[in-house]
């Protein structure tokens, strides 16, 4: 999508602190981190939210989750614990209409969130 900020980051049209890239997944540091580790994991394919994942996206969804697990290990937060969040829609707090997972860790998390 031409005006999507996350598509532009994935295409290197906007500078970001990218920590991982593959053919179909990109991960980068959140510009407004809420934890010592706060990464955003996105598909290169533009999907607005998890609601837009279809059966044809099953492999992509798996790769997004596998990337989250890999990055949690690489960032040193896998053993202590981390949070993986996907907001869907305005009331859930989704501010960018592009499917993304927040990988948060490095501090104790409270429940319930927000």
Backbone bond lengths (Angstrom), bond angles and torsions (degrees), N, CA, C in turn:
res aa  C-N    CA-C-N  psi(-1)  N-CA   C-N-CA  omega(-1)  CA-C   N-CA-C  phi
1 X - - - 1.454 - - 1.533 107.97 -
2 X 1.290 117.61 128.18 1.457 123.41 -170.29 1.525 114.76 -61.43
3 X 1.325 119.08 -35.91 1.461 120.20 -175.36 1.532 113.53 -103.29
4 X 1.323 118.15 11.30 1.467 122.15 -178.57 1.525 110.05 -82.97
5 X 1.320 116.63 123.23 1.465 120.77 -178.39 1.528 111.65 -62.15
6 X 1.339 118.01 -37.80 1.460 119.52 -179.49 1.528 111.39 -71.66
7 X 1.322 117.97 -34.92 1.467 120.41 173.63 1.524 110.15 -62.26
8 X 1.319 116.40 -40.35 1.466 120.62 179.12 1.529 111.21 -66.23
9 X 1.321 117.54 -38.32 1.469 120.47 175.95 1.525 109.42 -64.10
10 X 1.329 117.22 -46.75 1.465 121.50 -179.39 1.522 111.92 -60.86
11 X 1.339 116.88 -31.67 1.466 122.15 179.89 1.525 113.18 -92.87
12 X 1.333 116.99 8.26 1.467 123.44 179.81 1.528 112.77 61.04
13 X 1.315 116.77 28.99 1.466 121.16 175.40 1.524 110.68 -87.86
14 X 1.331 116.42 -22.00 1.464 123.24 175.37 1.523 106.27 -125.02
15 X 1.318 116.31 133.13 1.454 120.33 -179.41 1.526 110.58 -71.24
16 X 1.307 114.96 139.04 1.452 122.08 177.13 1.520 107.87 -152.61
17 X 1.320 116.08 163.94 1.463 120.66 178.61 1.527 108.23 -88.64
18 X 1.325 115.23 81.42 1.460 121.94 -178.22 1.526 109.01 -75.10
19 X 1.344 115.64 132.55 1.463 120.67 -179.94 1.524 112.17 -112.42
20 X 1.331 117.16 -12.40 1.455 120.83 -179.19 1.522 109.13 -159.04
21 X 1.334 115.38 139.81 1.462 121.35 174.92 1.511 109.95 -144.08
22 X 1.310 116.07 139.87 1.459 122.16 169.25 1.521 106.61 -136.82
23 X 1.292 115.85 -172.08 1.465 120.30 -179.85 1.522 112.11 -59.98
24 X 1.345 117.08 -33.75 1.461 118.83 -173.91 1.527 115.48 -128.92
25 X 1.333 118.40 2.02 1.463 122.20 -179.03 1.525 109.99 -134.65
26 X 1.335 115.80 141.15 1.462 122.45 175.82 1.523 107.48 -133.02
27 X 1.325 116.31 140.50 1.462 121.26 175.56 1.521 108.38 -130.01
28 X 1.332 114.99 139.29 1.462 119.64 -178.47 1.519 109.68 -148.58
29 X 1.323 115.45 161.52 1.452 120.87 -179.66 1.520 110.20 -71.79
30 X 1.332 115.46 138.14 1.457 120.98 177.53 1.527 109.09 -67.21
31 X 1.317 117.33 137.85 1.467 121.96 -179.74 1.525 112.06 -70.09
32 X 1.326 117.84 -20.29 1.456 123.28 -179.92 1.536 108.42 -130.47
33 X 1.342 116.82 71.34 1.466 119.52 -172.03 1.524 113.59 -63.62
34 X 1.338 114.31 140.48 1.459 122.55 179.72 1.529 111.58 -108.35
35 X 1.318 116.93 5.17 1.464 123.09 178.82 1.528 107.01 -157.97
36 X 1.336 117.60 163.74 1.464 119.47 177.81 1.530 113.08 -54.47
37 X 1.327 116.99 -36.63 1.466 121.92 171.26 1.523 106.42 -114.09
38 X 1.321 116.46 119.91 1.469 121.38 177.14 1.516 107.34 -145.66
39 X 1.322 114.47 98.78 1.457 121.35 -179.93 1.513 110.06 -112.24
40 X 1.309 116.29 151.21 1.461 122.99 172.61 1.520 107.62 -109.26
41 X 1.318 116.12 130.77 1.460 122.98 -178.89 1.517 106.80 -116.66
42 X 1.328 116.34 120.77 1.463 121.16 -174.04 1.521 111.32 -129.97
43 X 1.328 116.73 153.48 1.462 119.32 168.61 1.529 108.41 -83.24
44 X 1.310 116.10 147.90 1.474 118.61 172.95 1.527 109.93 -65.99
45 X 1.319 116.09 -34.17 1.470 121.35 177.45 1.524 108.01 -66.51
46 X 1.310 116.91 132.28 1.458 119.85 179.50 1.525 110.62 -78.04
47 X 1.318 114.08 113.66 1.461 123.34 171.16 1.519 104.88 -129.74
48 X 1.315 118.10 135.79 1.462 119.21 -174.39 1.518 113.68 -71.47
49 X 1.323 118.82 -36.97 1.465 120.99 179.11 1.520 109.12 -161.12
50 X 1.316 116.47 -179.13 1.470 119.99 178.09 1.519 111.00 -60.58
51 X 1.320 117.37 -23.52 1.461 120.77 178.37 1.525 112.49 -64.84
52 X 1.327 117.00 -20.22 1.456 121.47 -177.67 1.521 113.38 -94.06
53 X 1.339 117.52 -1.81 1.458 119.98 175.61 1.526 108.81 -70.23
54 X 1.312 115.76 126.54 1.458 120.58 177.79 1.514 110.55 -111.00
55 X 1.319 116.08 177.68 1.460 121.11 179.12 1.524 111.17 -56.22
56 X 1.320 116.73 -33.87 1.463 121.06 179.53 1.535 112.44 -69.13
57 X 1.325 117.18 -11.57 1.466 121.98 -179.03 1.527 113.29 -102.29
58 X 1.331 117.48 11.19 1.471 120.64 -176.38 1.527 111.54 -58.54
59 X 1.324 117.81 -44.94 1.469 120.37 179.36 1.524 111.13 -65.20
60 X 1.314 117.11 -38.50 1.459 121.36 178.05 1.527 110.54 -63.78
61 X 1.321 117.16 -44.57 1.462 121.07 178.99 1.526 110.47 -59.81
62 X 1.320 116.77 -42.54 1.459 120.74 177.68 1.528 110.98 -62.25
63 X 1.322 117.47 -43.51 1.472 120.66 179.64 1.532 111.49 -64.31
64 X 1.334 117.48 -35.99 1.466 119.81 176.39 1.528 110.38 -62.64
65 X 1.328 117.17 -44.06 1.464 121.09 179.61 1.530 111.42 -68.78
66 X 1.318 116.91 -40.49 1.462 119.74 177.05 1.524 111.00 -63.34
67 X 1.322 117.00 -37.05 1.464 120.98 177.63 1.519 109.97 -64.60
68 X 1.319 117.16 -41.54 1.464 120.63 178.07 1.528 110.44 -59.52
69 X 1.327 117.04 -46.15 1.465 120.61 179.91 1.529 111.08 -63.58
70 X 1.308 116.69 -41.97 1.479 121.15 178.81 1.523 110.76 -62.45
71 X 1.331 116.40 -46.46 1.464 119.93 -178.42 1.527 111.37 -67.31
72 X 1.333 117.47 -34.81 1.465 120.18 176.61 1.526 109.67 -60.87
73 X 1.334 117.01 -42.46 1.470 119.99 176.65 1.521 110.70 -64.58
74 X 1.334 116.88 -47.32 1.467 121.30 -177.70 1.524 112.37 -63.35
75 X 1.317 116.66 -33.49 1.466 121.39 -178.88 1.530 112.12 -84.96
76 X 1.320 117.52 -3.04 1.457 121.56 177.50 1.517 115.17 76.36
77 X 1.329 117.20 23.92 1.474 120.08 -178.53 1.524 113.15 -113.47
78 X 1.315 117.72 -2.70 1.469 120.48 -175.04 1.522 111.81 -64.60
79 X 1.296 117.89 -43.58 1.474 120.38 -174.97 1.521 112.17 -71.73
80 X 1.313 118.18 -39.90 1.471 121.19 -178.71 1.516 111.99 -78.05
81 X 1.311 116.44 -27.54 1.456 121.29 179.91 1.514 112.08 119.99
82 X 1.312 114.65 152.14 1.462 121.31 -179.78 1.516 108.54 -150.39
83 X 1.308 115.41 168.63 1.457 121.76 177.13 1.523 107.90 -119.64
84 X 1.336 115.43 136.76 1.453 122.33 175.99 1.517 106.68 -120.98
85 X 1.342 116.82 119.39 1.462 122.10 -172.22 1.521 109.96 -128.03
86 X 1.322 115.68 136.28 1.462 122.02 170.25 1.522 107.23 -126.71
87 X 1.311 117.05 111.98 1.459 121.77 176.65 1.528 108.66 -85.45
88 X 1.322 116.32 143.46 1.463 120.90 179.23 1.523 108.75 -131.46
89 X 1.318 116.09 104.99 1.456 121.25 177.92 1.522 113.39 97.22
90 X 1.312 114.58 163.15 1.468 122.12 -174.12 1.525 112.66 -61.64
91 X 1.318 118.51 -43.44 1.461 119.90 -177.88 1.523 112.47 -66.95
92 X 1.316 117.46 -21.97 1.464 121.63 177.04 1.524 111.33 -85.73
93 X 1.333 116.96 -9.71 1.457 120.73 178.84 1.517 114.26 100.29
94 X 1.326 117.95 10.24 1.463 119.33 178.20 1.518 108.91 -72.58
95 X 1.329 116.09 115.97 1.469 120.20 -177.57 1.526 112.53 -103.17
96 X 1.322 118.21 -17.36 1.465 122.05 176.98 1.527 107.32 -120.13
97 X 1.330 117.36 119.30 1.462 120.19 -177.42 1.530 112.83 -77.77
98 X 1.319 115.49 63.44 1.466 123.84 174.70 1.523 104.66 -145.34
99 X 1.311 117.85 127.28 1.458 121.81 -179.93 1.523 110.02 -48.83
100 X 1.319 116.15 127.30 1.465 120.25 175.82 1.515 110.30 -154.35
101 X 1.315 113.50 148.04 1.452 121.62 175.31 1.518 108.12 -109.68
102 X 1.320 116.27 135.55 1.458 122.09 172.26 1.525 106.71 -92.42
103 X 1.311 117.15 124.47 1.456 122.54 172.36 1.522 106.43 -104.71
104 X 1.329 116.00 113.07 1.462 121.93 -175.56 1.521 110.20 -121.03
105 X 1.316 116.76 138.44 1.452 120.27 177.15 1.511 111.42 -172.29
106 X 1.322 114.48 -178.97 1.462 120.38 -179.96 1.516 113.48 94.02
107 X 1.320 116.63 3.55 1.464 121.92 175.88 1.524 108.03 -155.79
108 X 1.313 116.45 161.84 1.464 120.09 176.59 1.526 109.27 -68.64
109 X 1.315 116.29 138.32 1.459 122.40 178.39 1.537 108.32 -104.13
110 X 1.322 115.98 145.94 1.470 119.30 177.85 1.522 109.00 -100.82
111 X 1.313 115.69 164.77 1.456 122.13 177.81 1.517 108.37 -139.99
112 X 1.276 121.57 136.78 1.454 125.15 1.98 1.526 111.60 -78.89
113 X 1.334 116.20 153.35 1.455 119.06 177.95 1.528 111.10 -74.16
114 X 1.329 114.79 159.88 1.445 123.84 173.19 1.469 115.19 37.31
